[in-house]
Every structure is written in C-alpha cells, then in structure tokens.
Amino acid sequence: MEDSPLSRRRLLWGAAGTAGTALAAVGLPQLIRPEEGAEPALPRPGRKAAVAAGPPAAPRTDPSVDYAPAVWVEASESNYTASDRPEAYPIEYVVIHLTTDTLPVMFARFKDDAERVSAHYMISATGTRIAQCVRERDVAWHSGSVWYNYRSIGIEHEGWTDQPVYTDGMYEASAVLTATICAKYDVPVDRDHILGHVEVPLSTHDDPGTVWDWDKYMNLVGTARRRIRT
C-alpha cells in the first residue's frame, strides 16, 4: 500500500531530527576550533521590549522536545498559540534573535503570563546549552509579525547588540539547530529564509545586530545541512 504524503513527511522529520542530533553530538570540528576558557561574563543592560501577538493558547502538557540536544523549559501557555504546524501553516523561515538579557531572566519572562512573548529555542552564550520553550508545531510570539510568527521558528541567542558575545560555540550550536530545522521542513538555506529579527518586515528591533557574522553563520548552516541526509 502506498504511503500517504503525511506519513512520508513525518518520516522525513524523524530522519532530519536524528541526523541533526548526531551532528550536535559531534559538533563541526573541521569548521570551528572549540573555544578555551570559562563562559564569558555577560553585561546586564536594560530589558528587551515584549513582542505581543495572538490570543492565549490552549494548554500544552507534552514535555518532550523536538530537538534532542535541547532541554525543555516551557513558556507560559499565555505566551504562544497552540497549533499543528506544518499541517496548519507551513514553516518557511528561521528568525535569529538576541536576548538582550541572561537566559534565566528570559526563561522567567517566557513563563510570565503578562509578558506576551516567547521563542521556540534559546542558546547560551557559549553554545553549551540549548533550551526549547515552545514546541515547533506551536506558534511562538517572537517576530512582532503575526504572519511571520505563524510561518517561522524563532531562535534566541544570549547576548546584547551593543556588547555582543558571539562565540564560536554559539555559532556552531545554532547552525546545527537551524540546519536541522531546514532539513525537517524543507526550508531553503539562504538569506531569504534565514532572517535576523531586524529583517522581519516592519520590525522595530535591530537584533542580532551588525556584529553578527552572517557569512560565517550561513557557511556553517550550509555545511551542517549537507551532512544531514533525509
């Protein structure tokens, strides 16, 4: 009996996730040399403005992550929209953000019902910790655009635009995650589909800032994507 398109798609997601997990486990040693020393001390400027979009979501109780290297740190049900993507809406973009605060502060914000903001993933300054806060099937409120929110995955990176701490470890961890998302949902690895928050139409934000090295990042994503067989 011929497989249904949905069955084939779910097999593709599983293959991409497994391959991405394997890449995350071994890293990209031929592309970047691991940094030495302790995790950098981060400055503590003002908070990032909340991004509001959409109504409160229905409860979601499944704690499993979509990306095996991530830990589950769930956002408040009031800070995302429950959905069934990509059946309900296609996932066509990855949006790169900067937290402008430490991860613990951002976790607290995502758990605060009043904040009205979330992202699917957060990556620490050294790239040694990845947290998933919203399931990929659900709609995180991260871009400031309802249209883009429904069609994208948002990834926050620990740091600030005026005092960025973009380590090789962060670039590498983020690139493997983004490549896995691109493989899973057939998102092209190009700058039309992998965007900075500042590039979302009508955005009022400037992250990830001018210091973010897009050439380096896209080369890493492209290399990681080629290593994922689907």
C-alpha positions, 0 to 999 in steps of 0.5 A, spaced: 500 500 500 502 506 498 504 511 503 500 517 504 504 524 503 503 525 511 506 519 513 512 520 508 513 527 511 513 525 518 518 520 516 522 525 513 522 529 520 524 523 524 530 522 519 532 530 519 531 530 527 536 524 528 541 526 523 541 533 526 542 530 533 548 526 531 551 532 528 550 536 535 553 530 538 559 531 534 559 538 533 563 541 526 570 540 528 573 541 521 569 548 521 570 551 528 576 550 533 572 549 540 573 555 544 578 555 551 576 558 557 570 559 562 563 562 559 564 569 558 561 574 563 555 577 560 553 585 561 546 586 564 543 592 560 536 594 560 530 589 558 528 587 551 521 590 549 515 584 549 513 582 542 505 581 543 501 577 538 495 572 538 490 570 543 492 565 549 493 558 547 490 552 549 494 548 554 500 544 552 502 538 557 507 534 552 514 535 555 518 532 550 522 536 545 523 536 538 530 537 538 534 532 542 540 536 544 535 541 547 532 541 554 525 543 555 523 549 559 516 551 557 513 558 556 507 560 559 501 557 555 499 565 555 505 566 551 504 562 544 498 559 540 497 552 540 497 549 533 499 543 528 504 546 524 506 544 518 499 541 517 496 548 519 501 553 516 507 551 513 514 553 516 518 557 511 523 561 515 528 561 521 528 568 525 535 569 529 534 573 535 538 576 541 536 576 548 538 582 550 538 579 557 541 572 561 537 566 559 534 565 566 531 572 566 528 570 559 526 563 561 522 567 567 519 572 562 517 566 557 513 563 563 510 570 565 503 570 563 503 578 562 509 578 558 506 576 551 512 573 548 516 567 547 521 563 542 521 556 540 529 555 542 534 559 546 542 558 546 547 560 551 552 564 550 557 559 549 553 554 545 553 549 551 546 549 552 540 549 548 533 550 551 526 549 547 520 553 550 515 552 545 514 546 541 515 547 533 508 545 531 506 551 536 506 558 534 511 562 538 510 570 539 517 572 537 517 576 530 512 582 532 509 579 525 503 575 526 504 572 519 511 571 520 510 568 527 505 563 524 510 561 518 517 561 522 521 558 528 524 563 532 531 562 535 534 566 541 541 567 542 544 570 549 547 576 548 546 584 547 547 588 540 551 593 543 556 588 547 555 582 543 558 575 545 558 571 539 562 565 540 564 560 536 560 555 540 554 559 539 555 559 532 556 552 531 550 550 536 545 554 532 547 552 525 546 545 527 539 547 530 537 551 524 540 546 519 536 541 522 530 545 522 531 546 514 532 539 513 525 537 517 521 542 513 524 543 507 526 550 508 531 553 503 538 555 506 539 562 504 538 569 506 531 569 504 529 564 509 534 565 514 532 572 517 535 576 523 529 579 527 531 586 524 529 583 517 522 581 519 518 586 515 516 592 519 520 590 525 522 595 530 528 591 533 535 591 530 537 584 533 542 580 532 545 586 530 551 588 525 556 584 529 553 578 527 557 574 522 552 572 517 557 569 512 560 565 517 553 563 520 550 561 513 557 557 511 556 553 517 548 552 516 550 550 509 555 545 511 551 542 517 545 541 512 549 537 507 551 532 512 544 531 514 541 526 509 533 525 509 
